[in-house]
Amino acid sequence: MAASEVLIDCQSVWKVFGDNARAALRAIADRGLSKTEVLQEFSCVVGVSDASIQVRRGEIFCVMGLSGSGKSTLIRLLNRLIEPSSGRITVKGQDLSGLRGQALRDMRAKHIGMVFQSVALLPHRTVLENAAFGLEVQGVARARRLEVAREALARVGLSDWAGRLPRELSGGMQQRVGLARALAADPEIILMDEPFSALDPLIRRQLQDEFRSLTKELGKSAVFITHDLDEAIRIGDRIAIMRDGVIVQVGTAEEIVLNPADGYVADFVAGISRLHLIKAHSVMYEPAAWARARPEVDVGALPRTHPEADIDALIGMVVGSGQEGVAVVDGGRIVGVVTPRGLLQGVRGTAPADLSVV
């Protein structure tokens, strides 16, 4: 995606839990101790290790990892629910470590919304009152906060449930209330900590699509935590993969599948279908080089498509046309050629082969 304003900038952030955290950090810097060695020598747990990420305006940034990878610790560092052991986190250009008291509360209340896996709705309050709760904490007048909460509930499809109590709602509906509560404060950034992981697959997919659509419609930025790569791919513009507190790789789903950073990432992406994930721009050949390899074929006469066409659509074009390839056109100019061999490489999750064997 195009470069844009950075809203969250996390630079070389560490979080070490334990009474000897400072000594452990010094030992890591001086002696390069591993996570296991830190635990054995200092009885400290390295939750996040030298993490650096940037989240841009309008971006959905997914952090994916298995249990214990550090992803939930990382998201709590982003609004200082827990303090980093070292490193620097800025939100909208403000260093979080420099915020105290009301300034920190204002940052959380007005600029950063958060939705947890456990929505923690107040059981004795209506859906409308729960959606308005964040504004109540901010001191917004009752009439105004209820008006804003009604608008937020409408956005998540719960207008008809405003007067109900949380116990009358399904799990998916309760998550919608949590999202409405976050949206009511109109934050620029929404932090989501595995909000859909406990839901049935069908409801989960529906909420994934609704969340992405709503976030994009409202122009919000989001950090979304998940242990499910399929979910990260479905929702995220970019993905960070974590292991043992370390961010192993950051990139688009397409970049990660085509160029996994190591064997750990490669194992993660091994079972992912490439048909709708990998696009023409990642499996095409340069038109001039392709023309040299196939001088007998008129590139201009090939069927045409756009750079974001996925492999599934490209296969249909190649099979349906009977041609040797498909021309990729951007701005009225042929920028590449996709061949059957290139498509096979894409299905396998690898870059196009040498042009001598197209």
N, C-alpha and C positions, 0 to 999 in steps of 0.2 A: 504494500500500500504506500501511497505517497507520504512523504515526510510531513508532519504537522506538529503543532504545539505539544510539548511534553508536559503532562499534568502530574504524573508521579515519576520521580527519579530516585531510584534506589541504588546506591553506590557502595560496593564492598561491605555489605551489611552482614554482621555475625550476630547470632544469638546462642549463648552458651548458658545452660541452666545448671545451677549448683552453687554451693557456698564458696567454692574455689574458682569461680568463673574467670576472674582476672588473671590468676596464676596460670590457668589452663590456656587462656588466650595468648599469654606471653610464651608459653611452651610451644604452642602451635606455630607462632611466628618464628621462634628461635630454632626449634628442633623439627618442625614439620610433622607433629604428631597426628596420627589418624584419629577418626572418631572413636574407634575401639580403644586405642591407647589413652585417649583423654578420659574415657570412662574408667579404665583400669587404674590409671595413675592419680586422677584428681576427683573421681566419683562425680564427674560432670557430664552432662549430655549436650552434644552439639546439635542444636535444633536447626539452625541455618548457618551455612558456611560460605562466607565471601560472596554473597548474592548481589548481582547487579542486573537490574531490569529498568526499562523505561516504558511507561504506558502513555500513549498519545491520545489527544482529544478525539473523541468519537470512536475509539478502538475498544473491542472486546478482547481482553488479554486473558487467556486461560493458563492456569498453572496446574499441571497434571503430575501425579505421582502416586505411588502406593502408600499404604498406611505407614506412618513413621518417616516419610520422605522429607517432611518439613514444610509442606505446602500450607497447612493451616497456621503454623507458626508465622510463616512469611506474611500472610494476609493480615494477621493481627499486629504485625509490626508496622503495616502501612497506615494504620490510624492510631498507632501508639497505645493500643490496648495492652501491649507488653513493650517493655523498653529494650532496644537493641543493646547488645554488649559492646559493639563498636560499629563504625560505618555511618553513613549519612543518608537520610531519607527526606526529600523535599516534596511537598504537595503544593502545586500552583506557585512554585518558586519560594515557598516558605519552609525553612528547616524545622521539621517537627520537634526536634530536640530542644529548640528555643522557645517553644510555646508552653505557656503555663496557665493554670487556672481557667479563667473564662475564655482566653484566647484559644486554648486547646478544645474546650467544650464547643465553642463556636465553629471551629474547623470541622469537628465531628458532626455537629448538628446541621450545619448549613451547606457543607461542601462534600461530605463523605457519608453516603448511606450504606448500611450493612444489613445483609440478610443471612441468617445462620440456617444450618440444617434443622435445628430445633427452633421453630419460629417464635416460641415464647410469647404467644398471645395471652392477654389478660383474660382469664376465663369468665369473670363477672362483668366484663364490658362487651358491648355490642361490636360487631364487625366495623361499623362506622367509627365508634370510639377508639377501637384499636388502631385503625388506619390514621386517626388524628392524633395519636398519642405523642408522636415525636414533636408535633407542633405545639401540643400542650406543654411539653417540657420546655420548649423555647419561649413560652409565655404568650403565644398567639391567642387573641380573643376567641371565645368559644364559637361564635357564629362564623367567623372567618375560617377557623381550622376545620370545622365540620363541612363547610362549603368546599374547601380544598380537598378534604378527604373523600367527599362524594365524587369529585372529578377523578381522583386517583383510582377509586373503586370502579368507576365506569371504564377506565382505561384497561383494567384487568378483568373486565366482564363480571363484576360482582355487584352491580347496582341493586339488583333485586334482593340481595342478601344483607344489605346494610343494617337492618334491624335485628338480625339473628345473632346468636351467641356462638363462639368458636366451636363448642362441642357439636353444633348442628352441621358443621362443615366437614367435607372430606379432607384428606391430607393435602391433595392438590389445591383445593380451595383455600386452605389455611396458608399455604405457601404464597398464593396470590395476594392474600391479605398482608403478609409480610412484605411483599414487593410493593404493594400499594402504600404501606406505611413508609417505606423508604422513598418512594417517588413523591409522596405528599410534601416532603421537605424540599423538593426540587434540587437535589444535590447534583453536582456535575459528575461525580464519581460514585459508582455503586460497587460495593464489595460483596461477593456472593460466595459463601463457604459451604460447598456441597449441598445446595438447597434442595436438589431434586433426588438425591441418592436413595432415599427411603421410599420412593414412590414406585407404583407399578410401571412397567415399561411403556405402555401406551400413553398414560398420563404424563410420564416423564418426557417422552418425545414431544408431546403437544406443548408442554410448558417450555421446553427448550426453544421450540420455534417461536412461541409467543414472546419469550424473553428477548431473543435476538431481534425480532421485528420491532418490539416496543422500544428497546434500547436505541436502535438505529433511528426510529421515527422521532424520538425525543432528543436525539443528538447527545446521549449520555456516553460516558466512558465507563468501562466495567473491568474489574478483575474477578475472574470466575474460577473457583477452586473445584477440582474434580479428580477422581481416581480412574475415570473412564475415558480412554482415548477417543472412542466414538463420540462421546458427548463433547469433548474438547474440539474435535474436528467439526462437529455440527454447529457449535456456537461461536468458536473463536476466530478472530482475524489472525492472531498469532498465538503460539503455544510455547510455554516454557515447561520442559520436562525436568523434574527433580528426582534426585536419588540421594539418600543419606544426608540430606541438608544441602546438597550441592545442586545448582542449576546446570544440568548436563548440556542442554541445547535449547536455543530459542529460535523460532522461525515460524513461517506459515506451515500449515499442515502439509502442503505440497513439498516445501523445502525439506521438511523433516522426513517424509516418506522417501523422497528421492535421494537424500544425502544424510542418512542417520549419522550422528556424531560418533557413536561407538556401538559395540555389540548389544549393550543394554537397550539402547533406543531401537536398534534394528529388531530385537526380539519383540518390543512393544508394537512396532508397526507391521510385523510380519503378516498378521491376519487381516489387515485393513484392505478393503476393496478399493482399487484404484479407479474404477470406472467413472465415478462422479467426482473424484478428488483431483486427479491430475489433468491439467489443461493443455491445450495445443501449444502454448508458448514454451512449455517445458519439454516437449518431445519433438519439436520441429527442427529442421535443418536450415541453415542459412541458404537463401534462394540461389545465390551465385555459386556456392560450392555444390549445391545439389544439381544445378544446371550443368556444371562441369562433369559431374559423375553420370548424368543422364542427358547428354546433349541431344539425343534423338526425341526428347519429350519437350513440348511447348509448355513451359510453366504457366503462361498466361491462359492456357486453355483448360487448366485443371479446375475442378469444383472449388468453390471458395467458402471459407469460414472465418471466424474471428478468433483472437488469441485466447479467449476465455472458454471456448468450446471444450467440453470434457471428452474423455476417451470414449465413453458410451456413444455420444453423438458422432464422433469422428469415425468410429467403426462402422456405424450405419451409413455414413457418407461414402467411405471407401468401398464397402461391399456393394452399396446400391449403385454406385457410378461405374464400377469396373475399371476405374482409372488407377494409375500407379501412385497416386498421392492426392493430397488436398492442399491447396494454397491458403496460407493464413494471411489475412488482409487486415491492416490497421491503418486508419486514416486514408483509405483509398490506395494504399501501397502494399505490395506483397512483401511481407517481412519474414516468411518462412514457408517450409513445405513439410507436411506430415506424411510419412510413408507407412505402409503396413508394418514394416520392420520396426519403425519408431513406435508404432502403437503397441506392438508386442513387448518392446522394452518398457514402455510406460506401464503396461499391465503388470509386469514383473517388478516395477518400482525402481527401474534403473534409467540412467540417462541414455539418449540415442546412441546407437553404435556408430563405429567408424563409417564415414561416407563411402568408402570403397566397397562396402557390403550392403548398401541400401537396397 
